[in-house]
Amino acid sequence: MTARKKLLGELMGRLTKVSISAPEPNAAVLAELKALRERVPRLTGTLVASGDGLLVAHDLPPHIEPAGMAALAAAQLSLSYRLVTTANGGGFHEVVVHGTEGHVVVYAAGWTSLTVLAGPEVNVGRLHLESRPVARTIADQMATIANRGNDQAMKSE
């Protein structure tokens, strides 16, 4: 290997190594998730993900990998939205998946989704009663954050 190729390889190695850190979770969204988990008996975890599967915030048990769950929630949201719009032409609000070991509910929350995990013995009516307003609050908080970012971008131009 020539010295030039070696130098080029080292340079390319430095240029392609990018450290990416996870974004800091929004404190207000995280507080909403933890409060929801405290209010609903048998609720085992909560998560907010963007429509493209990026993790916004979570309050999940340690055995569930948050980034993977965020990607699954986004896929479920997209599929459910497409199903509803194809079948009825209306908007999507929520989807409930009943499993043998519990429930997974994905609520639309603006450009994000709220995913709620609960045990099999959860009162689903209570779960909806508590979770729907949280999804609306999170949608409002995320819209405010997005608008603030747009305002700052407009000022810098």
KEROZA-622643 format. One record per residue: residue number from 1; x, y, z of N, C-alpha, C, O in turn. Coordinates in steps of 0.2 Angstrom, whole numbers, m for minus. Example, Ala and Ser with C-alpha at 12.3 -4.5 7.8 and 13.67 -1.06 7.14 Angstrom:
<pts>
+-----+-------+-------+-------+-------+-------+-------+-------+-------+-------+-------+-------+-------+
! num !   npx !   npy !   npz !  capx !  capy !  capz !   cpx !   cpy !   cpz !   opx !   opy !   opz !
+-----+-------+-------+-------+-------+-------+-------+-------+-------+-------+-------+-------+-------+
!   1 !    66 !   m28 !    39 !    62 !   m22 !    39 !    66 !   m16 !    39 !    71 !   m17 !    42 !
!   2 !    64 !   m11 !    35 !    68 !    m5 !    36 !    64 !     0 !    39 !    67 !     6 !    40 !
+-----+-------+-------+-------+-------+-------+-------+-------+-------+-------+-------+-------+-------+
</pts>
This chain:
<pts>
+-----+-------+-------+-------+-------+-------+-------+-------+-------+-------+-------+-------+-------+
! num !   npx !   npy !   npz !  capx !  capy !  capz !   cpx !   cpy !   cpz !   opx !   opy !   opz !
+-----+-------+-------+-------+-------+-------+-------+-------+-------+-------+-------+-------+-------+
!   1 !     4 !    m6 !     0 !     0 !     0 !     0 !     5 !     6 !     0 !     9 !     7 !     4 !
!   2 !     3 !    11 !    m4 !     7 !    17 !    m5 !     5 !    21 !     1 !     0 !    21 !     4 !
!   3 !    10 !    26 !     2 !     9 !    31 !     8 !     3 !    35 !     6 !    m1 !    37 !    11 !
!   4 !     2 !    37 !     0 !    m4 !    41 !    m2 !   m11 !    37 !    m1 !   m15 !    40 !     2 !
!   5 !   m11 !    31 !    m2 !   m17 !    27 !    m1 !   m19 !    26 !     6 !   m24 !    27 !     9 !
!   6 !   m13 !    25 !    10 !   m14 !    25 !    17 !   m16 !    31 !    20 !   m21 !    31 !    25 !
!   7 !   m14 !    37 !    18 !   m16 !    43 !    21 !   m23 !    45 !    19 !   m27 !    47 !    23 !
!   8 !   m25 !    43 !    13 !   m32 !    44 !    11 !   m36 !    39 !    15 !   m42 !    42 !    17 !
!   9 !   m35 !    33 !    16 !   m39 !    29 !    20 !   m40 !    32 !    27 !   m45 !    31 !    30 !
!  10 !   m34 !    34 !    30 !   m35 !    37 !    37 !   m39 !    43 !    37 !   m44 !    44 !    41 !
!  11 !   m39 !    47 !    32 !   m43 !    53 !    31 !   m50 !    52 !    30 !   m54 !    54 !    34 !
!  12 !   m52 !    47 !    26 !   m59 !    45 !    25 !   m61 !    41 !    31 !   m67 !    42 !    33 !
!  13 !   m57 !    38 !    35 !   m59 !    35 !    41 !   m62 !    40 !    46 !   m67 !    39 !    50 !
!  14 !   m58 !    46 !    47 !   m59 !    51 !    51 !   m66 !    55 !    49 !   m70 !    57 !    53 !
!  15 !   m67 !    55 !    42 !   m72 !    59 !    40 !   m79 !    55 !    41 !   m84 !    58 !    41 !
!  16 !   m78 !    49 !    40 !   m85 !    45 !    41 !   m87 !    43 !    48 !   m92 !    40 !    49 !
!  17 !   m82 !    44 !    52 !   m84 !    42 !    59 !   m88 !    48 !    62 !   m85 !    53 !    64 !
!  18 !   m94 !    47 !    63 !   m99 !    52 !    66 !  m102 !    50 !    72 !  m105 !    44 !    72 !
!  19 !  m101 !    53 !    78 !  m104 !    51 !    84 !  m111 !    54 !    84 !  m112 !    60 !    83 !
!  20 !  m116 !    50 !    85 !  m123 !    52 !    85 !  m126 !    50 !    92 !  m126 !    45 !    94 !
!  21 !  m128 !    55 !    95 !  m131 !    54 !   102 !  m139 !    54 !   101 !  m141 !    58 !    97 !
!  22 !  m142 !    51 !   106 !  m149 !    51 !   106 !  m152 !    58 !   108 !  m148 !    61 !   112 !
!  23 !  m157 !    60 !   105 !  m160 !    67 !   107 !  m162 !    66 !   114 !  m164 !    61 !   117 !
!  24 !  m162 !    72 !   118 !  m164 !    72 !   124 !  m172 !    72 !   124 !  m175 !    75 !   120 !
!  25 !  m175 !    67 !   128 !  m182 !    67 !   128 !  m185 !    73 !   131 !  m182 !    77 !   135 !
!  26 !  m191 !    75 !   128 !  m194 !    81 !   130 !  m197 !    80 !   137 !  m200 !    75 !   138 !
!  27 !  m195 !    84 !   142 !  m197 !    83 !   149 !  m205 !    83 !   150 !  m207 !    80 !   154 !
!  28 !  m208 !    88 !   146 !  m215 !    88 !   147 !  m219 !    82 !   145 !  m223 !    79 !   148 !
!  29 !  m216 !    79 !   139 !  m219 !    73 !   136 !  m218 !    67 !   141 !  m222 !    63 !   142 !
!  30 !  m212 !    67 !   143 !  m210 !    62 !   148 !  m214 !    62 !   154 !  m216 !    57 !   157 !
!  31 !  m215 !    68 !   157 !  m220 !    69 !   163 !  m227 !    66 !   161 !  m230 !    63 !   166 !
!  32 !  m229 !    67 !   155 !  m236 !    65 !   154 !  m236 !    57 !   153 !  m241 !    54 !   156 !
!  33 !  m231 !    54 !   151 !  m230 !    47 !   150 !  m230 !    44 !   157 !  m234 !    39 !   159 !
!  34 !  m226 !    47 !   162 !  m225 !    44 !   168 !  m232 !    45 !   172 !  m234 !    40 !   176 !
!  35 !  m235 !    50 !   171 !  m242 !    52 !   175 !  m247 !    47 !   173 !  m251 !    44 !   177 !
!  36 !  m247 !    46 !   166 !  m252 !    41 !   163 !  m251 !    34 !   166 !  m255 !    30 !   168 !
!  37 !  m244 !    32 !   167 !  m243 !    25 !   169 !  m245 !    25 !   177 !  m247 !    19 !   179 !
!  38 !  m244 !    30 !   180 !  m246 !    30 !   187 !  m254 !    30 !   188 !  m256 !    27 !   193 !
!  39 !  m258 !    33 !   184 !  m265 !    33 !   184 !  m269 !    27 !   182 !  m274 !    26 !   185 !
!  40 !  m266 !    23 !   178 !  m269 !    17 !   175 !  m266 !    11 !   178 !  m260 !     9 !   176 !
!  41 !  m270 !     7 !   182 !  m268 !     1 !   184 !  m267 !    m4 !   179 !  m270 !    m4 !   174 !
!  42 !  m261 !    m8 !   179 !  m260 !   m13 !   174 !  m256 !   m10 !   168 !  m255 !   m14 !   163 !
!  43 !  m255 !    m4 !   168 !  m252 !    m1 !   162 !  m244 !    m3 !   163 !  m241 !    m2 !   168 !
!  44 !  m241 !    m6 !   158 !  m234 !    m8 !   159 !  m229 !    m3 !   155 !  m223 !    m4 !   157 !
!  45 !  m231 !     1 !   151 !  m226 !     5 !   147 !  m229 !    10 !   143 !  m235 !     9 !   140 !
!  46 !  m226 !    15 !   141 !  m228 !    20 !   136 !  m223 !    23 !   132 !  m217 !    22 !   134 !
!  47 !  m224 !    25 !   126 !  m219 !    27 !   121 !  m222 !    33 !   117 !  m228 !    32 !   115 !
!  48 !  m218 !    38 !   115 !  m220 !    42 !   110 !  m215 !    42 !   104 !  m209 !    42 !   105 !
!  49 !  m217 !    41 !    98 !  m213 !    40 !    92 !  m215 !    45 !    87 !  m221 !    46 !    86 !
!  50 !  m211 !    47 !    83 !  m213 !    51 !    77 !  m216 !    47 !    71 !  m215 !    40 !    72 !
!  51 !  m219 !    50 !    67 !  m222 !    46 !    61 !  m217 !    42 !    57 !  m219 !    37 !    54 !
!  52 !  m211 !    44 !    57 !  m206 !    40 !    54 !  m202 !    35 !    58 !  m197 !    32 !    56 !
!  53 !  m204 !    34 !    64 !  m201 !    29 !    68 !  m196 !    31 !    73 !  m192 !    27 !    76 !
!  54 !  m194 !    38 !    74 !  m189 !    40 !    78 !  m192 !    41 !    85 !  m198 !    43 !    86 !
!  55 !  m188 !    39 !    90 !  m191 !    39 !    97 !  m191 !    46 !   100 !  m186 !    50 !    99 !
!  56 !  m196 !    48 !   103 !  m197 !    55 !   106 !  m196 !    54 !   113 !  m192 !    58 !   116 !
!  57 !  m199 !    50 !   116 !  m199 !    49 !   124 !  m202 !    42 !   125 !  m206 !    39 !   121 !
!  58 !  m200 !    39 !   131 !  m203 !    33 !   133 !  m202 !    32 !   140 !  m198 !    35 !   144 !
!  59 !  m207 !    28 !   143 !  m207 !    25 !   150 !  m209 !    18 !   149 !  m214 !    15 !   151 !
!  60 !  m204 !    14 !   147 !  m205 !     7 !   145 !  m201 !     3 !   150 !  m196 !     5 !   153 !
!  61 !  m203 !    m4 !   151 !  m199 !    m8 !   156 !  m192 !   m10 !   152 !  m192 !    m9 !   146 !
!  62 !  m188 !   m12 !   156 !  m181 !   m13 !   154 !  m180 !   m18 !   148 !  m176 !   m18 !   144 !
!  63 !  m185 !   m23 !   148 !  m184 !   m28 !   143 !  m186 !   m27 !   136 !  m186 !   m31 !   132 !
!  64 !  m189 !   m20 !   135 !  m191 !   m18 !   129 !  m187 !   m13 !   126 !  m185 !    m8 !   130 !
!  65 !  m184 !   m14 !   120 !  m179 !    m9 !   117 !  m183 !    m4 !   114 !  m187 !    m5 !   109 !
!  66 !  m182 !     3 !   117 !  m186 !     8 !   115 !  m186 !    10 !   107 !  m191 !    11 !   104 !
!  67 !  m180 !    10 !   104 !  m180 !    12 !    97 !  m183 !     7 !    93 !  m187 !     9 !    88 !
!  68 !  m183 !     1 !    94 !  m186 !    m4 !    90 !  m194 !    m4 !    91 !  m197 !    m5 !    86 !
!  69 !  m196 !    m3 !    97 !  m203 !    m2 !    98 !  m206 !     4 !    95 !  m211 !     4 !    92 !
!  70 !  m202 !    10 !    94 !  m204 !    16 !    91 !  m205 !    14 !    83 !  m209 !    17 !    80 !
!  71 !  m200 !    10 !    81 !  m201 !     9 !    74 !  m207 !     4 !    72 !  m211 !     5 !    67 !
!  72 !  m209 !     0 !    77 !  m215 !    m4 !    76 !  m221 !     0 !    77 !  m226 !    m1 !    73 !
!  73 !  m221 !     5 !    81 !  m227 !     9 !    82 !  m228 !    13 !    76 !  m234 !    14 !    74 !
!  74 !  m223 !    16 !    73 !  m223 !    20 !    67 !  m226 !    16 !    61 !  m230 !    18 !    57 !
!  75 !  m224 !     9 !    61 !  m226 !     5 !    56 !  m234 !     3 !    57 !  m238 !     3 !    52 !
!  76 !  m236 !     2 !    63 !  m243 !     1 !    64 !  m247 !     7 !    63 !  m252 !     6 !    60 !
!  77 !  m244 !    13 !    65 !  m248 !    19 !    64 !  m249 !    20 !    56 !  m255 !    22 !    54 !
!  78 !  m244 !    19 !    52 !  m244 !    20 !    45 !  m249 !    15 !    42 !  m253 !    17 !    38 !
!  79 !  m249 !     9 !    44 !  m253 !     4 !    41 !  m260 !     5 !    43 !  m265 !     4 !    39 !
!  80 !  m262 !     7 !    49 !  m268 !     8 !    52 !  m271 !    14 !    48 !  m277 !    14 !    46 !
!  81 !  m267 !    20 !    47 !  m270 !    26 !    44 !  m272 !    24 !    37 !  m277 !    26 !    34 !
!  82 !  m267 !    20 !    33 !  m269 !    18 !    26 !  m275 !    14 !    26 !  m279 !    15 !    22 !
!  83 !  m276 !     9 !    31 !  m282 !     5 !    31 !  m288 !     9 !    32 !  m293 !     8 !    28 !
!  84 !  m288 !    14 !    36 !  m294 !    18 !    38 !  m296 !    22 !    32 !  m302 !    23 !    30 !
!  85 !  m291 !    25 !    29 !  m292 !    30 !    24 !  m295 !    26 !    17 !  m299 !    29 !    14 !
!  86 !  m292 !    20 !    16 !  m294 !    16 !    11 !  m301 !    14 !    12 !  m305 !    14 !     7 !
!  87 !  m303 !    11 !    18 !  m309 !     8 !    19 !  m315 !    14 !    20 !  m320 !    13 !    17 !
!  88 !  m313 !    19 !    23 !  m319 !    24 !    25 !  m317 !    31 !    23 !  m322 !    35 !    23 !
!  89 !  m311 !    32 !    21 !  m310 !    39 !    19 !  m309 !    44 !    24 !  m308 !    50 !    23 !
!  90 !  m309 !    42 !    31 !  m309 !    46 !    36 !  m302 !    46 !    39 !  m297 !    43 !    37 !
!  91 !  m301 !    50 !    45 !  m294 !    50 !    48 !  m294 !    44 !    53 !  m298 !    41 !    55 !
!  92 !  m288 !    43 !    55 !  m286 !    38 !    60 !  m285 !    41 !    67 !  m283 !    46 !    68 !
!  93 !  m288 !    37 !    72 !  m287 !    39 !    79 !  m283 !    34 !    83 !  m279 !    36 !    87 !
!  94 !  m285 !    28 !    83 !  m282 !    23 !    87 !  m283 !    16 !    85 !  m287 !    15 !    81 !
!  95 !  m278 !    12 !    87 !  m279 !     4 !    85 !  m277 !     1 !    91 !  m272 !     2 !    95 !
!  96 !  m281 !    m5 !    93 !  m280 !    m9 !    99 !  m278 !   m16 !    97 !  m282 !   m19 !    93 !
!  97 !  m273 !   m18 !    99 !  m271 !   m25 !    98 !  m271 !   m29 !   104 !  m268 !   m28 !   109 !
!  98 !  m276 !   m34 !   104 !  m277 !   m38 !   110 !  m272 !   m45 !   109 !  m273 !   m48 !   104 !
!  99 !  m268 !   m46 !   114 !  m264 !   m52 !   113 !  m265 !   m56 !   119 !  m269 !   m54 !   124 !
! 100 !  m262 !   m62 !   119 !  m263 !   m67 !   125 !  m260 !   m64 !   131 !  m263 !   m66 !   137 !
! 101 !  m255 !   m60 !   131 !  m251 !   m58 !   137 !  m252 !   m50 !   138 !  m249 !   m47 !   142 !
! 102 !  m257 !   m47 !   134 !  m258 !   m40 !   135 !  m261 !   m36 !   129 !  m262 !   m39 !   124 !
! 103 !  m261 !   m30 !   130 !  m263 !   m25 !   125 !  m258 !   m20 !   123 !  m254 !   m18 !   127 !
! 104 !  m258 !   m19 !   116 !  m254 !   m13 !   114 !  m259 !    m8 !   110 !  m263 !   m11 !   106 !
! 105 !  m259 !    m2 !   112 !  m264 !     3 !   109 !  m259 !     8 !   106 !  m255 !    11 !   110 !
! 106 !  m261 !    10 !   100 !  m257 !    15 !    97 !  m262 !    21 !    95 !  m267 !    20 !    92 !
! 107 !  m261 !    27 !    98 !  m265 !    33 !    97 !  m262 !    38 !    93 !  m256 !    39 !    93 !
! 108 !  m265 !    41 !    88 !  m263 !    46 !    84 !  m262 !    52 !    88 !  m266 !    54 !    92 !
! 109 !  m256 !    55 !    88 !  m255 !    61 !    92 !  m251 !    67 !    88 !  m245 !    68 !    88 !
! 110 !  m255 !    69 !    83 !  m252 !    74 !    78 !  m247 !    70 !    74 !  m249 !    65 !    71 !
! 111 !  m241 !    73 !    73 !  m236 !    70 !    69 !  m233 !    64 !    72 !  m228 !    61 !    70 !
! 112 !  m235 !    63 !    79 !  m232 !    57 !    82 !  m237 !    52 !    84 !  m243 !    53 !    82 !
! 113 !  m235 !    47 !    88 !  m240 !    42 !    90 !  m238 !    41 !    98 !  m233 !    41 !   100 !
! 114 !  m244 !    40 !   101 !  m243 !    37 !   108 !  m245 !    30 !   108 !  m250 !    28 !   106 !
! 115 !  m240 !    26 !   111 !  m241 !    19 !   111 !  m241 !    17 !   119 !  m237 !    19 !   123 !
! 116 !  m246 !    13 !   120 !  m247 !    11 !   127 !  m248 !     4 !   128 !  m251 !     0 !   124 !
! 117 !  m244 !     1 !   132 !  m244 !    m6 !   133 !  m247 !    m8 !   140 !  m246 !    m4 !   145 !
! 118 !  m251 !   m13 !   140 !  m255 !   m15 !   146 !  m255 !   m22 !   147 !  m255 !   m26 !   142 !
! 119 !  m256 !   m24 !   153 !  m257 !   m31 !   154 !  m264 !   m34 !   152 !  m268 !   m30 !   150 !
! 120 !  m265 !   m40 !   152 !  m271 !   m43 !   149 !  m277 !   m41 !   154 !  m283 !   m42 !   151 !
! 121 !  m276 !   m40 !   160 !  m282 !   m39 !   164 !  m284 !   m31 !   165 !  m288 !   m29 !   169 !
! 122 !  m281 !   m27 !   161 !  m282 !   m20 !   161 !  m289 !   m18 !   159 !  m292 !   m22 !   155 !
! 123 !  m292 !   m13 !   162 !  m299 !   m11 !   160 !  m298 !    m6 !   154 !  m295 !    m1 !   154 !
! 124 !  m299 !    m9 !   148 !  m298 !    m5 !   142 !  m302 !     1 !   141 !  m299 !     6 !   138 !
! 125 !  m308 !     2 !   144 !  m312 !     8 !   144 !  m308 !    13 !   148 !  m307 !    19 !   146 !
! 126 !  m305 !    11 !   154 !  m301 !    16 !   158 !  m295 !    18 !   154 !  m293 !    24 !   154 !
! 127 !  m292 !    13 !   151 !  m286 !    15 !   147 !  m287 !    20 !   142 !  m283 !    25 !   141 !
! 128 !  m293 !    19 !   138 !  m294 !    24 !   133 !  m296 !    31 !   136 !  m294 !    36 !   134 !
! 129 !  m300 !    31 !   142 !  m302 !    37 !   145 !  m296 !    41 !   147 !  m296 !    47 !   147 !
! 130 !  m291 !    38 !   150 !  m285 !    41 !   152 !  m280 !    43 !   146 !  m277 !    48 !   147 !
! 131 !  m279 !    39 !   141 !  m274 !    39 !   136 !  m276 !    44 !   131 !  m272 !    48 !   128 !
! 132 !  m282 !    45 !   129 !  m284 !    49 !   123 !  m283 !    56 !   125 !  m280 !    60 !   120 !
! 133 !  m284 !    59 !   131 !  m282 !    66 !   132 !  m275 !    67 !   132 !  m272 !    72 !   130 !
! 134 !  m271 !    62 !   134 !  m264 !    62 !   134 !  m261 !    63 !   127 !  m256 !    66 !   126 !
! 135 !  m264 !    59 !   123 !  m262 !    59 !   116 !  m263 !    66 !   113 !  m259 !    69 !   109 !
! 136 !  m269 !    69 !   115 !  m270 !    76 !   112 !  m265 !    81 !   115 !  m263 !    85 !   112 !
! 137 !  m264 !    80 !   122 !  m259 !    85 !   125 !  m252 !    84 !   122 !  m249 !    89 !   120 !
! 138 !  m250 !    78 !   120 !  m243 !    77 !   117 !  m243 !    80 !   110 !  m239 !    83 !   108 !
! 139 !  m249 !    79 !   106 !  m249 !    82 !   100 !  m249 !    89 !   100 !  m245 !    92 !    96 !
! 140 !  m252 !    93 !   105 !  m251 !   100 !   106 !  m244 !   102 !   108 !  m241 !   107 !   105 !
! 141 !  m241 !    98 !   112 !  m234 !   100 !   114 !  m229 !    99 !   108 !  m225 !   103 !   107 !
! 142 !  m230 !    94 !   104 !  m225 !    92 !    99 !  m227 !    98 !    93 !  m222 !   100 !    90 !
! 143 !  m233 !   100 !    92 !  m234 !   105 !    87 !  m231 !   112 !    90 !  m228 !   115 !    85 !
! 144 !  m231 !   113 !    96 !  m228 !   119 !    99 !  m221 !   119 !    97 !  m218 !   124 !    95 !
! 145 !  m218 !   113 !    99 !  m210 !   112 !    98 !  m209 !   113 !    90 !  m204 !   117 !    89 !
! 146 !  m213 !   110 !    86 !  m211 !   111 !    79 !  m212 !   118 !    76 !  m208 !   121 !    72 !
! 147 !  m217 !   122 !    79 !  m218 !   129 !    77 !  m213 !   133 !    79 !  m211 !   138 !    76 !
! 148 !  m210 !   132 !    85 !  m205 !   136 !    88 !  m198 !   135 !    84 !  m195 !   139 !    82 !
! 149 !  m197 !   128 !    81 !  m192 !   127 !    77 !  m192 !   130 !    70 !  m188 !   133 !    67 !
! 150 !  m199 !   131 !    68 !  m200 !   134 !    61 !  m199 !   141 !    62 !  m196 !   145 !    57 !
! 151 !  m201 !   144 !    68 !  m200 !   152 !    69 !  m193 !   153 !    69 !  m190 !   158 !    66 !
! 152 !  m189 !   149 !    72 !  m181 !   150 !    73 !  m178 !   150 !    66 !  m173 !   153 !    65 !
! 153 !  m180 !   145 !    62 !  m177 !   144 !    55 !  m179 !   150 !    51 !  m175 !   152 !    47 !
! 154 !  m185 !   153 !    52 !  m187 !   159 !    48 !  m183 !   165 !    50 !  m181 !   169 !    45 !
! 155 !  m181 !   165 !    56 !  m177 !   171 !    59 !  m170 !   171 !    56 !  m167 !   176 !    55 !
! 156 !  m167 !   165 !    56 !  m161 !   164 !    54 !  m159 !   165 !    46 !  m154 !   166 !    44 !
! 157 !  m165 !   165 !    42 !  m164 !   166 !    35 !  m163 !   173 !    33 !  m162 !   174 !    27 !
+-----+-------+-------+-------+-------+-------+-------+-------+-------+-------+-------+-------+-------+
</pts>
